[in-house]
Amino acid sequence: MRNFPQEHPSITHKRGKQKRQLWLILTVVFLGFIGISMPYLIFPALFLNPEYAILPPDVSMSVRALLLGVTLAVFPVGQFVGSPILGALSDAHGRKQLLSGSLLVAGICNLMSGLAIAQQHLVWLIVSRLVAGLMEGNIAIARAMAADMKTLSKHETFGKINAFVSIAYLIGPFAGGVMSDQSLMQGLTTSTPFYFICILFFILAGLSALVLKKSVVNPNQEVKTFWERMNFIKRASVLFTNQRLKFLILTSTFFTLAVDIFYEFGPVYLTVKWTLGPAQLIYYNGALCLALAIGNGLLPTFISARVHPRRSILCALGGFGLFVIGMLVTNTPWLMMFWCFASGLVIGLAVTLLTVKISDSVSDAIQGEVMGLQISLRVLGDGLICLFGGLLLVLSSKLILMIAAGISLLAMVYYALRDKKVYHE
């Protein structure tokens, strides 16, 4: 009988501690993203459905579409500015403090959003969403925490974080739809979910401060001023001297741009196509998020042990583009739900595999900054597409999803042409 080497007890003990810490991080991420995702299906109805509208009834549909684009865009614009700064600050000053502080401020911003909707004050709603976006570096900090856990596989840790985010996006919009449905209980309004998020984020800020382990800060790390951290172009140019990192970040940005178009305007497309409300959109969002949880949490570990990551990434990038095209030629609700589910599987697989490759391409000392850069470029594209998507929505909601499919297929071609070349440079 073959004898396998036994793991040293100290390593086993350390792995056990890191697994427990990972579950604490997953709990904070899960509850935090339930709060982030609760308004997800509310905004299309606020601008496009007269029953919920924040705007006066005499406002034209074209103006409504443009204002919806602006309101959707400001949150990712805030993330674009805030994510790399919060990520880099977590490298220098500790992840725990930055996570709890950002959750506290985000809670206050959601309270402002709820009050703005109740008072039908569009400007304050936009301002509160912008500032809330500035504080949403949570996923970058969580990924950096996971990268610090050397006894655990990144396919496992990153995959579980992404899976819990996906499950949160399944539960959050459902909860938001229920909390804003006046037919279920008298007194519920579209402001109610934001008040709940405020309380939830205050609790999570305290939980993070009390139970998460304080990260070890590198004493030899280069000290940067606030304005140096604000200089995004300079920081990105320094990081992009790593050609492998540059290539992977660009691939990730192209793909997630397509994905975010799908996230932001998929519900809008269904709203326009079948005149759906938040409660009805929950079913399609549920199919997508359930598949995202599987695609993030199970597929990366399973497939990476059997299929080369390059082939898996290429299939996932191309598959998503084809599945979105399938949605555009579908007129049956059940088939539409199938395309949502299939899209979720390949999105989860591609995002996790690309994130692991990005993390592996840099040193431990800059994990937070690099994870923040990845999120920042993603949400920059998200913000821009929300603005231009609002303009395109005046022409056709189908056109926006056609662009998403095209970008995903272009990302596949770019990855296929550049991967082997950059790897050997």
Secondary structure as UniProt FT lines:
FT   HELIX           9..37
FT   TURN            38..41
FT   HELIX           42..48
FT   TURN            50..52
FT   TURN            57..58
FT   HELIX           61..93
FT   HELIX           95..118
FT   TURN            119..120
FT   HELIX           122..134
FT   HELIX           138..147
FT   TURN            150..151
FT   HELIX           154..179
FT   TURN            182..184
FT   TURN            186..187
FT   TURN            190..191
FT   HELIX           192..211
FT   TURN            219..220
FT   HELIX           226..230
FT   HELIX           232..239
FT   TURN            240..241
FT   HELIX           243..274
FT   HELIX           278..297
FT   HELIX           299..304
FT   TURN            305..306
FT   HELIX           309..328
FT   HELIX           333..360
FT   HELIX           364..366
FT   HELIX           367..395
FT   HELIX           397..423
//
